Amino acid sequence: ILVLCGKTWEKLEALYNALISVADPSTFTPKLVLLDLSDINCIQDVAKEILDCYGCVDILINNASMKVKGPVQSISLELDKKIMDANYFGPITLTKALLPNMISRRTGQVVLVNNIQGKLGVPFRAAYAASKHAAQGFFDCLRAEVEEFDVCISTVSPTFIRSYHVQPEPGNWEASIWKFFFRKLAYGVHPVEVAEEVLCTVSRKKQEVFMANAIPKAALYIRTFFPELFFAIIASGVKEKQKVEEK
């Protein structure tokens, strides 16, 4: 049984109809549950409802996320907390609500669809990067703690997930180190690719997947072994962006 959770009923119904259109409804009927992961107080009740109805959850896929972009000083503390609720406290609350059942049954898998920003920070996305770093750290620790109970913890981290209908624009990437490293559409992953990788991760019980080409992987390497160089590159990108805005 596939249980689909989301905070917008109309979108859940649209997804339901799309899945039913390509599957046999007599053998495949997804269940729809309203759930807003940023509303921490309701998560445990929803988890209990699901367990009461179906007995267990074999695979949990945490795929919800909220983004915000802007200079640190312009983002309110209230918005910082909202981002942390949606991207960190929401997924870990749901995971902790379902985890005891998995441990007692000595089987189960939890998948976190995270982001490259769980590994390195991108300027003007401090709250988002912080929440993704926190989630990465939590699930890394959890993986080690539940291994003895045969519960698998997986993280899938793409660079950027681009729109279904938007294609990368051609450009002179060498003209800007900033664009070379972090151009969103140039290195974005299509949602279908992410979905396929999640399915592969589940079937093979992979522990960690980083969906990126050579450029973001190089950025992670530089961040790890040559941090001063990495910080200099990032700072030059910020200065370049500010000059462009001034012009």
KEDOPA-906186 format. One record per residue (C-alpha): x, y, z; residue in three letters. Coordinates in Angstrom, 3 decimals, padded with zeros to 6 digits. Layout:
% residues N
       c1       c2       c3 code
        X        Y        Z  ALA
...
This chain:
% residues 247
       c1       c2       c3 code
  000.000  000.000  000.000  ILE
  001.339  003.416 -000.965  LEU
  000.460  006.218  001.451  VAL
  000.868  009.686 -000.061  LEU
  001.194  012.569  002.391  CYS
  001.005  016.264  001.510  GLY
 -000.374  019.547  002.754  LYS
 -002.502  020.358 -000.318  THR
 -005.427  018.064 -001.042  TRP
 -005.758  019.186 -004.665  GLU
 -002.144  018.266 -005.413  LYS
 -002.529  014.924 -003.667  LEU
 -005.577  014.150 -005.803  GLU
 -003.722  015.157 -008.975  ALA
 -000.861  012.815 -008.061  LEU
 -003.351  010.070 -007.217  TYR
 -005.041  010.407 -010.610  ASN
 -001.684  010.407 -012.414  ALA
 -000.624  007.185 -010.664  LEU
 -003.972  005.458 -011.198  ILE
 -003.869  006.315 -014.901  SER
 -000.751  004.171 -015.401  VAL
 -001.515  001.358 -012.947  ALA
 -004.183 -001.258 -012.417  ASP
 -006.606  000.293 -009.894  PRO
 -007.689 -003.168 -008.735  SER
 -004.211 -003.898 -007.408  THR
 -002.862 -000.394 -006.804  PHE
 -004.857  002.182 -004.828  THR
 -002.772  004.852 -003.094  PRO
 -004.063  006.255  000.167  LYS
 -004.093  010.025  000.650  LEU
 -003.266  011.703  003.963  VAL
 -003.134  015.433  004.674  LEU
  000.131  016.242  006.429  LEU
  002.047  019.490  006.756  ASP
  005.547  018.663  008.011  LEU
  006.017  022.237  009.211  SER
  003.150  021.662  011.667  ASP
  005.103  019.651  014.195  ILE
  002.154  019.159  016.568  ASN
  000.093  017.107  014.107  CYS
  002.844  014.784  012.836  ILE
  002.702  012.213  015.642  GLN
 -001.102  011.983  015.384  ASP
 -000.867  011.325  011.636  VAL
  001.866  008.719  012.172  ALA
 -000.268  006.960  014.801  LYS
 -003.262  007.012  012.457  GLU
 -001.232  005.403  009.680  ILE
  000.164  002.719  012.007  LEU
 -003.302  002.004  013.416  ASP
 -004.710  001.609  009.887  CYS
 -001.940 -000.404  008.248  TYR
  000.026 -001.929  011.101  GLY
  003.457 -000.807  009.946  CYS
  005.436  001.328  007.529  VAL
  008.081 -000.598  005.607  ASP
  009.616  002.374  003.779  ILE
  009.429  006.048  004.745  LEU
  010.504  008.602  002.134  ILE
  011.017  012.123  003.501  ASN
  010.731  014.393  000.478  ASN
  009.180  017.620  001.773  ALA
  011.183  020.838  001.680  SER
  010.820  024.602  002.006  MET
  013.200  027.150  000.496  LYS
  014.038  030.765  001.170  VAL
  016.570  033.021 -000.530  LYS
  018.068  036.283  000.673  GLY
  020.841  037.878  002.759  PRO
  021.026  036.624  006.339  VAL
  020.167  040.034  007.784  GLN
  016.971  040.268  005.726  SER
  015.559  036.887  006.779  ILE
  013.537  037.060  009.982  SER
  014.172  034.659  012.859  LEU
  010.550  033.555  012.500  GLU
  011.213  032.478  008.918  LEU
  014.440  030.737  010.000  ASP
  012.391  028.689  012.471  LYS
  009.751  027.915  009.850  LYS
  012.426  026.578  007.491  ILE
  013.901  024.437  010.272  MET
  010.457  023.040  011.120  ASP
  009.755  022.044  007.501  ALA
  013.213  020.752  006.562  ASN
  014.554  019.375  009.836  TYR
  012.110  019.006  012.719  PHE
  009.325  017.756  010.428  GLY
  011.250  014.849  008.887  PRO
  012.892  013.811  012.159  ILE
  009.597  013.977  014.067  THR
  007.893  011.731  011.515  LEU
  010.892  009.397  011.458  THR
  011.005  009.120  015.249  LYS
  007.269  008.429  015.349  ALA
  007.608  005.465  012.961  LEU
  011.041  004.223  014.031  LEU
  010.059  002.177  017.126  PRO
  007.779  000.035  014.961  ASN
  010.619 -000.611  012.507  MET
  013.033 -001.456  015.321  ILE
  010.612 -003.855  016.990  SER
  010.040 -005.611  013.650  ARG
  013.775 -005.474  012.873  ARG
  013.112 -004.283  009.345  THR
  012.443 -001.040  007.523  GLY
  014.030  001.747  005.548  GLN
  014.018  005.520  005.923  VAL
  014.993  007.661  002.935  VAL
  015.829  011.359  003.191  LEU
  015.797  013.324 -000.045  VAL
  018.227  016.055  000.931  ASN
  020.357  018.488 -001.107  ASN
  023.940  019.404 -001.925  ILE
  023.483  022.168  000.636  GLN
  023.466  019.513  003.316  GLY
  027.175  019.200  002.436  LYS
  028.190  022.788  001.694  LEU
  026.605  026.204  002.092  GLY
  025.548  028.453 -000.768  VAL
  025.397  032.220 -000.064  PRO
  021.971  033.821  000.328  PHE
  020.464  030.485  001.359  ARG
  021.745  030.303  004.930  ALA
  018.516  029.121  006.578  ALA
  017.934  026.481  003.915  TYR
  021.548  025.243  004.039  ALA
  021.461  025.142  007.839  ALA
  018.310  022.998  007.835  SER
  019.805  020.615  005.254  LYS
  023.066  020.334  007.207  HIS
  021.057  019.531  010.341  ALA
  019.025  016.845  008.576  ALA
  022.180  015.306  007.090  GLN
  023.826  015.141  010.502  GLY
  020.770  013.614  012.155  PHE
  020.332  010.842  009.588  PHE
  024.068  010.084  009.526  ASP
  023.927  009.492  013.291  CYS
  020.679  007.543  013.035  LEU
  022.160  005.231  010.391  ARG
  024.826  004.018  012.801  ALA
  022.415  003.695  015.735  GLU
  019.836  001.481  013.995  VAL
  022.154 -000.720  011.925  GLU
  021.995 -003.471  014.559  GLU
  018.200 -003.578  014.129  PHE
  018.454 -004.069  010.347  ASP
  016.824 -000.699  009.686  VAL
  018.387  000.987  006.651  CYS
  018.888  004.768  006.556  ILE
  019.438  006.302  003.117  SER
  020.115  009.834  001.941  THR
  019.711  010.994 -001.648  VAL
  021.266  014.404 -002.297  SER
  020.848  016.019 -005.727  PRO
  022.337  019.400 -006.542  THR
  019.249  021.350 -007.568  PHE
  015.953  019.820 -008.685  ILE
  014.816  021.791 -011.701  ARG
  011.342  022.300 -013.068  SER
  009.765  019.725 -015.367  TYR
  009.358  022.283 -018.157  HIS
  012.449  024.494 -017.847  VAL
  015.572  023.681 -019.831  GLN
  019.087  025.021 -019.166  PRO
  019.969  028.162 -021.047  GLU
  023.238  028.272 -022.989  PRO
  025.858  030.578 -021.601  GLY
  029.531  031.352 -021.219  ASN
  030.140  029.599 -017.914  TRP
  033.866  030.341 -017.950  GLU
  033.054  034.042 -017.673  ALA
  031.984  033.581 -014.078  SER
  033.379  031.274 -011.422  ILE
  030.123  031.774 -009.543  TRP
  028.031  030.504 -012.448  LYS
  030.570  027.774 -013.128  PHE
  029.990  026.290 -009.682  PHE
  026.410  027.080 -008.842  PHE
  024.391  027.817 -011.993  ARG
  021.069  026.265 -011.003  LYS
  019.683  025.130 -014.332  LEU
  023.013  024.041 -015.760  ALA
  023.511  021.406 -013.084  TYR
  019.910  020.833 -011.985  GLY
  018.516  017.307 -011.839  VAL
  015.183  016.485 -013.452  HIS
  012.492  015.319 -010.972  PRO
  012.099  012.052 -012.878  VAL
  015.816  011.330 -012.380  GLU
  015.462  011.921 -008.645  VAL
  012.418  009.633 -008.453  ALA
  014.251  006.882 -010.331  GLU
  017.289  007.230 -008.072  GLU
  015.087  007.021 -004.970  VAL
  013.561  003.781 -006.292  LEU
  017.041  002.411 -006.989  CYS
  018.196  003.466 -003.516  THR
  015.252  001.669 -001.937  VAL
  015.683 -001.531 -003.938  SER
  019.445 -001.713 -003.366  ARG
  019.361 -000.247  000.146  LYS
  022.064  002.271 -000.647  LYS
  023.207  004.322  002.324  GLN
  024.137  007.554  000.560  GLU
  023.723  008.849 -002.976  VAL
  025.069  012.173 -004.252  PHE
  023.464  013.125 -007.564  MET
  025.860  015.537 -009.222  ALA
  028.250  015.885 -012.107  ASN
  031.957  016.615 -011.782  ALA
  031.656  020.324 -010.944  ILE
  029.657  020.085 -007.676  PRO
  031.709  017.042 -006.682  LYS
  034.852  019.092 -007.217  ALA
  033.360  021.840 -005.066  ALA
  032.852  019.357 -002.227  LEU
  036.420  018.117 -002.644  TYR
  037.802  021.660 -002.541  ILE
  035.607  022.520  000.475  ARG
  036.985  019.505  002.354  THR
  040.682  019.679  001.506  PHE
  041.221  023.322  000.474  PHE
  038.699  025.318  002.535  PRO
  040.461  028.677  002.137  GLU
  040.356  028.358 -001.655  LEU
  036.685  027.379 -001.521  PHE
  035.783  030.345  000.699  PHE
  037.687  032.688 -001.630  ALA
  035.755  031.391 -004.649  ILE
  032.425  031.811 -002.852  ILE
  033.302  035.311 -001.671  ALA
  034.310  036.372 -005.179  SER
  030.965  035.134 -006.439  GLY
  029.097  037.228 -003.883  VAL
  031.087  040.324 -004.817  LYS
  030.402  039.707 -008.505  GLU
  026.681  039.344 -007.841  LYS
  026.642  042.608 -005.895  GLN
  028.432  044.437 -008.737  LYS
  025.894  043.152 -011.259  VAL
  022.997  044.304 -009.049  GLU
  024.567  047.751 -008.647  GLU
  024.890  048.120 -012.431  LYS
